[in-house]
Amino acid sequence: MTPYALAVVDLNRDGKIDIVVGNVEARSTIYWNDGSGHTHPVWRYKNAVYDLAIAELDRNGLLDIVAARSNAQQNLRCEGYIQNPSKGLHA
């Protein structure tokens, strides 16, 4: 497994840097930083991701993840999940 994309950012606004890994041959994954030097996978995306960017795009105050994919929808709407994982995710 070779990662194609990597982003480090505080996704859930808890003051700890989280990790987003984009993969082609494996599931892309968001890892929460628990503050003790460990990360935990909290979400996996089954389709190939060649590159990604994280920014606040739609002026709602929540970070958005945009994925560069081949012949497919580019924007992964993760914002609600990032703030509250119990809500589930629609990607």
DACOR-V298084 format. One record per helix or strand of 3 or more residues. SS is the DSSP state (a for helix, b for strand). FROM is the first residue (numbers start at 0). TO is the last residue. Records with the same first field share a line. If there is no record, write none. Layout:
SS: FROM-TO + FROM-TO
This chain:
b: 2-8 + 17-22 + 27-32 + 38-44 + 50-54 + 63-67
a: 78-82 + 84-86
